[in-house]
Amino acid sequence: MKNKNSLNRKAHFLGTKIRNLRKRNRLTMEDLSARCIKVDAESAPSVSYLSMIERGKRIPSEDVLEVIASVFQKDVEWFLDDIPEEEAITPTKGSGGGINGMALEPNFLFSKEILQIAIPEMLSQTGTSGRQFAHLLIRAHQEHHQNHFPDLERAAEEVGLKRLPLSLDEIVAITKQMGLQIKWFRKTPLAVLQEMGISESHVVTSFFDPPSTIYINQIMKAQPQRLKYNLAVHIGHTVLHDKDGMKNVLVTGRNEISPLQAQNAKLQSSGMDAQDILYAWRDFECSFFAGALLCPKVPFRQMLDRNGYEINTAQLAGVSESVTMRRMTAASPYPHWHYFDAYAPGKLKAVYRGNGIPLPWGNMSMVEDPCQHWSVFRKISEPSTGTSAQISILNVGDEPRIYACESIKVQDLAGNNHVLCSGIDLNPAIDAQGKDALSIAADLREACVTKGGSSQIPRSIKKDLMSVAKILNINWIERGIDNDARLICSRGAVCPRKPSCYQQCERA
């Protein structure tokens, strides 16, 4: 073992490794401390000392580290920086889902004070606005919790009394009970346009004027489902935030940066307004509240079960397809979902990845080598209407995973076509049935590689997948099984097809 100074220089990942080992073995700090006492009571760390070690606040002595290493049957050298194994330093996410994280080590470089200085500079150099950064933070929070926000669900249920469907008249009545009044407009006020930097491809559907007036665009009169959602969002701001700081302007259209927004981003690039985070978070909370108000969790889950999670359940619930598909990810007892809202040529307006699926395109910038075989993106360029189901094979890290999804093309109020996609990771469901998901996925991947990138699903695998589809009670999985399975990738540069279709991928 090196001397103490040498250990300090080589122990930046030590706390992360101990924490991840402990969690992977499902031990609490109390459990680990007790096991250390059994090895060497004199050198065993206390619970509070273990906590400081894991958080990088203390470097253990050689004796303490030897005790911990003995508990986990590891060599002492394994805990030092010389062996930064990916598995050792990647934060675990348990049996849940969501994306993998990274170790924030050395700990002192990721202190709150250093990050507060570094983040605005990073945003300035990358051209990322404070609001875009806020959306990334919120999405990570959403994915970490797999869309489980019981406090928001309860708040919505107290207002809507778990009624499903809620009629437009009932939503208007709730709005009036909240002391809000509705007025209509034909042309968006110039002040609102200037504040938002809205481009021609956007339409303002509603906005709030303090202290208690909701202005609704006249075009919404012919869109009762969207009108209900707009009102539900404004109700959310009233219930959750008492109208405090309610800069709530609802806009539909492509998620692209207008010239004015780009100019504003440049002007603000030297720093980040903390209120950007606050307003973005409030918008998320109220959007989630609106979905929970219009589709209360338990009744909506029962409705989805009765209808096999079909997208047209939206008609029964009296909401848009977008609300239905986003609420699926929160209402379903199966946690491993993703949701995309995609615009051509390469924009994701909305993203949710409770199953950790890699992003095929960006939601802040385009990529140069998008895989053209994702169902959601093939749907954009197809003239067809209706829904499409697909079984896909995707390498996530070194592991093949089987995904099932359903995509539907819709049109926003600005006249832009876009595609909504809901999907799930089938591997956990396969494992739950006592099958080897990785082996099955590898066999299906090989079948697709052999056939040039897509293949009929072999009978034995089809049987396993059909069993999972029946258990999950999702009809579009069954439809996807009847179609060819497709190889997809997160970027064309890692295309698994032979030969690679990178830069010359033709729509299959």
MOTAVEN-V333810 format. One record per residue. OMEGA is omega in whole degrees, -180 to 180 (NA if undefined). D_LAST is the distance of its C-alpha to the last C-alpha in whole Angstrom. Layout:
BEGIN
<<OMEGA & D_LAST> <OMEGA & D_LAST>>
END
This chain:
BEGIN
<<180 & 59> <177 & 59> <-173 & 62> <-180 & 61> <178 & 60> <179 & 58> <178 & 56> <-178 & 56> <-174 & 54> <-174 & 51> <-177 & 51> <-180 & 48> <-172 & 46> <-179 & 48> <179 & 48> <-179 & 45> <179 & 45> <-180 & 48> <-178 & 46> <175 & 43> <-179 & 44> <-178 & 47> <179 & 44> <177 & 42> <176 & 45> <178 & 45> <169 & 49> <176 & 51> <177 & 53> <178 & 56> <-177 & 54> <179 & 54> <180 & 57> <180 & 59> <176 & 57> <179 & 58> <179 & 62> <180 & 62> <-178 & 61> <-175 & 64> <-176 & 65> <-177 & 67> <-175 & 64> <179 & 61> <174 & 60> <179 & 60> <-179 & 58> <180 & 58> <175 & 58> <179 & 55> <179 & 54> <177 & 55> <-178 & 53> <-180 & 50> <178 & 50> <-179 & 51> <179 & 55> <172 & 56> <-177 & 56> <174 & 58> <179 & 60> <-178 & 60> <180 & 62> <-179 & 59> <178 & 56> <178 & 57> <180 & 58> <179 & 54> <180 & 53> <179 & 55> <-176 & 54> <178 & 50> <178 & 51> <170 & 50> <-180 & 51> <-178 & 53> <-178 & 51> <-175 & 48> <-176 & 48> <-173 & 49> <-178 & 47> <-180 & 46> <-178 & 44> <-178 & 41> <-177 & 39> <-179 & 36> <-177 & 37> <-173 & 40> <177 & 40> <180 & 36> <180 & 38> <177 & 37> <177 & 36> <-180 & 37> <-177 & 35> <-178 & 34> <-179 & 31> <-174 & 30> <176 & 29> <177 & 31> <176 & 34> <180 & 36> <180 & 40> <-179 & 42> <-5 & 44> <-171 & 47> <-176 & 48> <179 & 50> <-180 & 47> <176 & 46> <-179 & 49> <-176 & 49> <-179 & 51> <-180 & 49> <180 & 46> <177 & 47> <-171 & 48> <-174 & 45> <178 & 42> <179 & 44> <178 & 44> <180 & 40> <180 & 39> <-176 & 41> <-179 & 39> <-179 & 36> <-180 & 36> <179 & 35> <178 & 37> <-179 & 40> <176 & 38> <178 & 34> <178 & 36> <180 & 37> <176 & 34> <178 & 33> <-178 & 36> <179 & 36> <178 & 32> <178 & 33> <180 & 36> <-178 & 34> <179 & 32> <-179 & 35> <179 & 36> <176 & 33> <180 & 34> <180 & 37> <-173 & 40> <-180 & 43> <177 & 45> <177 & 43> <-179 & 42> <-180 & 46> <179 & 47> <-179 & 44> <177 & 45> <180 & 49> <-175 & 48> <179 & 46> <176 & 48> <179 & 44> <178 & 44> <-2 & 41> <172 & 40> <-180 & 42> <177 & 43> <179 & 43> <180 & 47> <178 & 47> <178 & 45> <179 & 47> <177 & 50> <179 & 49> <180 & 49> <177 & 52> <180 & 54> <-180 & 53> <180 & 55> <175 & 52> <-176 & 52> <172 & 49> <-175 & 49> <176 & 47> <177 & 46> <-178 & 44> <-178 & 44> <178 & 43> <-177 & 47> <-179 & 46> <179 & 48> <180 & 44> <-178 & 42> <-179 & 44> <-177 & 44> <-176 & 40> <-171 & 39> <-178 & 37> <-178 & 35> <-177 & 34> <178 & 31> <174 & 33> <174 & 35> <-178 & 38> <177 & 38> <173 & 41> <-177 & 43> <177 & 47> <-178 & 50> <9 & 53> <-171 & 55> <-176 & 53> <173 & 51> <177 & 47> <-177 & 46> <176 & 43> <-178 & 41> <-178 & 42> <-179 & 39> <179 & 38> <179 & 41> <-178 & 38> <-174 & 36> <-180 & 38> <179 & 35> <177 & 35> <179 & 38> <-180 & 39> <178 & 37> <180 & 39> <-180 & 42> <177 & 41> <179 & 40> <175 & 44> <178 & 46> <178 & 44> <180 & 46> <-177 & 49> <-172 & 49> <-172 & 48> <178 & 49> <178 & 52> <-176 & 51> <178 & 51> <-173 & 50> <174 & 47> <-170 & 45> <176 & 43> <180 & 41> <-173 & 38> <173 & 35> <-180 & 32> <-178 & 29> <-180 & 27> <-179 & 28> <-178 & 28> <177 & 32> <177 & 34> <-179 & 36> <178 & 39> <179 & 37> <179 & 37> <179 & 40> <180 & 42> <179 & 40> <-178 & 41> <-176 & 45> <-171 & 44> <-179 & 42> <180 & 46> <-178 & 46> <179 & 44> <-179 & 46> <180 & 46> <174 & 46> <180 & 43> <-177 & 42> <-178 & 44> <178 & 43> <179 & 39> <179 & 40> <177 & 42> <179 & 39> <-179 & 37> <-177 & 40> <175 & 40> <177 & 37> <178 & 37> <-178 & 40> <177 & 39> <-180 & 36> <177 & 38> <-177 & 41> <-179 & 38> <-179 & 37> <-164 & 40> <-174 & 38> <177 & 40> <-179 & 40> <177 & 36> <179 & 35> <178 & 37> <178 & 35> <179 & 32> <-179 & 33> <-174 & 34> <174 & 31> <178 & 28> <176 & 27> <-179 & 25> <-179 & 25> <169 & 27> <178 & 30> <-179 & 30> <179 & 32> <-179 & 34> <179 & 35> <180 & 35> <179 & 33> <177 & 30> <-180 & 27> <179 & 27> <-180 & 30> <-175 & 29> <176 & 26> <-180 & 28> <175 & 31> <-176 & 29> <-179 & 29> <-174 & 33> <-176 & 34> <175 & 32> <177 & 34> <-169 & 31> <-166 & 31> <-174 & 27> <163 & 25> <-180 & 23> <177 & 23> <169 & 21> <-168 & 22> <173 & 19> <174 & 20> <3 & 18> <-178 & 18> <-178 & 19> <171 & 21> <-179 & 22> <-179 & 25> <-178 & 26> <169 & 25> <-177 & 26> <176 & 26> <178 & 28> <175 & 26> <-178 & 26> <180 & 22> <178 & 21> <178 & 21> <175 & 17> <178 & 19> <172 & 23> <172 & 25> <179 & 27> <179 & 26> <174 & 22> <-174 & 21> <-175 & 20> <180 & 17> <173 & 15> <-175 & 12> <-174 & 9> <174 & 7> <-178 & 11> <-176 & 11> <-177 & 14> <173 & 12> <-178 & 9> <-180 & 12> <-174 & 14> <179 & 12> <180 & 11> <-174 & 15> <174 & 15> <-179 & 18> <-175 & 19> <176 & 17> <-179 & 14> <-178 & 15> <169 & 13> <-176 & 14> <175 & 13> <-176 & 15> <173 & 17> <175 & 20> <-167 & 22> <178 & 25> <-175 & 25> <175 & 24> <180 & 21> <-180 & 21> <179 & 19> <172 & 18> <-179 & 18> <174 & 17> <-179 & 17> <179 & 16> <179 & 18> <179 & 18> <180 & 22> <178 & 24> <-176 & 27> <177 & 31> <178 & 30> <-179 & 28> <173 & 25> <172 & 21> <-174 & 20> <174 & 18> <-178 & 20> <171 & 19> <-179 & 21> <179 & 20> <172 & 22> <-177 & 23> <-176 & 23> <179 & 25> <180 & 28> <177 & 28> <179 & 27> <-179 & 30> <179 & 33> <178 & 32> <179 & 34> <178 & 31> <-174 & 29> <-178 & 26> <179 & 26> <179 & 26> <179 & 24> <179 & 21> <179 & 22> <-180 & 21> <177 & 18> <-180 & 17> <178 & 18> <180 & 16> <179 & 13> <-179 & 14> <-177 & 15> <176 & 12> <176 & 10> <177 & 9> <-175 & 8> <167 & 11> <-179 & 14> <179 & 16> <-173 & 19> <-177 & 22> <179 & 25> <178 & 22> <179 & 21> <179 & 25> <-179 & 26> <179 & 23> <177 & 24> <178 & 28> <180 & 27> <180 & 25> <-179 & 28> <179 & 30> <179 & 29> <178 & 29> <-173 & 25> <-174 & 24> <171 & 20> <179 & 20> <179 & 21> <178 & 18> <179 & 15> <180 & 17> <177 & 16> <175 & 13> <171 & 11> <-176 & 11> <169 & 9> <174 & 11> <179 & 12> <-180 & 15> <177 & 17> <-179 & 17> <-178 & 15> <178 & 18> <-179 & 18> <-178 & 15> <-177 & 15> <-180 & 12> <-2 & 14> <-180 & 14> <178 & 14> <-180 & 11> <178 & 14> <177 & 14> <-177 & 12> <178 & 9> <179 & 6> <-178 & 4> <NA & 0>>
END
